[in-house]
Amino acid sequence: MHDLSQINIVRRGWDTAPLDRMTWLSLWRPYWLAKRRIPEWLPIAPSRRALGAL
């Protein structure tokens, strides 16, 4: 049994969250494969600008 009330969740500032390329690729890869292309509006690498546009 877990005691969820004991979990300490620390909020991060928008500019401090890490950007991980491998996570970005694994997240979007099924979409790219389903569409059989990478759309112009979706960058290959994560960035603050890309996250703000989504």
ABEGO torsion letter per residue (X at the ends): XBBAAABBBBBBBAAABBBBAAAAAAAAAAAAAAAGBBBAABBABBBAAAAAAX
